[in-house]
Amino acid sequence: MLKKSFYATLLIFVISASVIIGTSIHTLYSKKRVSVDPRLKEISGIEFDKSMRLWAINDGGDDAKLYRLADDGSIAKEVLVTNAKNIDWEDMTQNDFGHFFLGDFGNNKQERKWLTIYKIENPIDIKGNTTQAEIIKFTYPELNSQPVAPDKRNFDLEAFVSFGRHLYLFTKNRTKPFDGITNVYKVGDHAANFDAQLIDSFQTCTTMEKLCWITSAALSPDRKKLVLLDSTSIWLFENFTGDKFFSGDVSRIDLGIVTQKEAITFYDENTLIFTDEEFKGIGGNAYVIKLDEVEKKIIRQLPNK
């Protein structure tokens, strides 16, 4: 009797796990739009130009290139930034004037003291296949010549947005023990050397660090919504005051199965595009969600005024 009970329990567990995994896969793949060209196997940033054509960048190790994606996910054009290097390109954003910013600020080992952001014209204005960039340099005032203590390792970076005349950088937390806090730093949006100014922070989770590392960020065209991306979810911030992005309403959108989601941007006020890297046949796609059609888990909601 005990043996039968054990196998019955095991069968129920297997069936339940299969249902959960199947639901999780469907949650993500129901949003798939296209597969991305394999040459963008480590896609780390995406952005639309003024003609609403999608551009992408690869993570470190690739050439200093932007790639325009056709509607079927293939590469339609490449643009080389001739005075740039792709040490660890991690995100891409643009300002109100249409300038693109390319973030070469990945800092996995917390050893890079000076990080770089390349500023270029909107790709629609690039006539050929090359361009040059303004170079923005920044460092964290908290860093010094000493190795960073394990509980202070919050100087990796994979996400940023442009707001007003500044760039806002959201850290990828690597503290041990993991405390789940993404810090927000502020630098200027023009060629100069900056000390990054710490202005705010937000806690995503305190367990399973690789599931809630912040890997990309985007602001809606009207600058009233901020989203942060991690491996399983989108964090949505609304009704904030000024550049205090975490001061308003906060909700979370479940994206289903864990994949290496590394890039997100707005198409319009209600539509988001995000991508993930391919790994053993999973991922390597571009996905679309409509904010008015997805379920949002409310994390914090301000009282009605």
Residue, then its C-alpha position, 0 to 999 in steps of 0.5 A: m500500500l505504501k509503495k502504491s501511495f508513493y508512485a501515485t504521489l510521484l505521478i501527480f508531481v510529474i504531471s503537475a510539473s509538466v503542466i507548470i512547465g508547459t504553461s510557462i513555455h506557452t506564456l513566453y512563446s505565445k508572444k513570439r513574433v520572429s526568430v532573430d538572425p543567428r549572427l545576433k546570437e548575443i543580442s543585448g540591446i534594441e531600439f527603433d529609429k525614426s522610421m520605426r525600424l528595429w536596430a540591435i547590438n551584440d554583447g562583447g566580442d563582436d565588432a562595434k556594429l549596429y544591425r537593422l532587422a528586417d520584419d522577418g528577423s534577418i539583418a537588413k543593414e550593418v553600421l560600424v562605429t569606427n571610433a568605438k570598441n565593443i568590450d562589453w556592449e550591454d544596452m541601447t537607448q535614445n533621447d528625445f532628439g533621436h540620438f542613439f546611445l550604446g552602453d559599453f559598461g558591462n562590468n561582471k568582475q567589477e574591475r573596470k573603473w572607467l566605463t564608456i557610452y557611445k552617442i551617435e546620430n539616429p541611424i536613419d540619418i546615417k547615409g553609408n555603413t559607418t559613423q563616428a560617436e561622441i564618447i561619454k566616460f564615467t566612473y563610480p565615485e565609490l570605487n577605488s583601487q581596492p578590490v570590491a568587497p563581496d557585499k558591495r558588488n553592485f557595479d555591473l551594468e546592463a540597462f539604461v535610459s535617456f531622460g531629459r539631458h541625462l542618462y540613468l543607469f540601472t545596476k545588475n546586482r552581484t552582491k554576496p549575499f544577494d540583496g536584489i537591489t538595483n541602484v540607479y546612477k545618473v550621468g550627463d548625455h554629452a561627451a565628457n568624463f562624469d562621476a556617476q551620481l547615485i540617486d535611487s534604488f529598487q529591490t527586485c528579489t532576494t533569492m535566485e539572483k540570476l532570475c532577477w538580474i536587471t538586463s535592460a531598460a526602456l522608457s515609453p515615448d511619452r516618458k511616463k512609463l519605465v520598464l526593467l527586464d529580467s530573465t522571467s519578468i518585466w517590471l513596470f513603473e508608472n505615475f512616478t515624479g520627475d526622475k524618481f522612477f520608483s516613486g509611483d506604481v509598480s507592477r510585474i508582468d510574468l514572461g514565463i519560462v526562464t531564458q536569457k532575456e537581454a533587450i527591451t524597448f517600446y514600439d509605442e505607449n502600449t507595445l513592448i518588444f523584447t528579445d532573448e539569446e538562443f541556448k540549446g534551441i530555446g530563445g533567439n527570438a523577438y517577442v511582442i506584448k501589449l500592456d493593456e492585454v497582459e496580466k499585471k501583478i501589483i507590487r505597489q499602488l499609490p492611494n488615489k489623490 
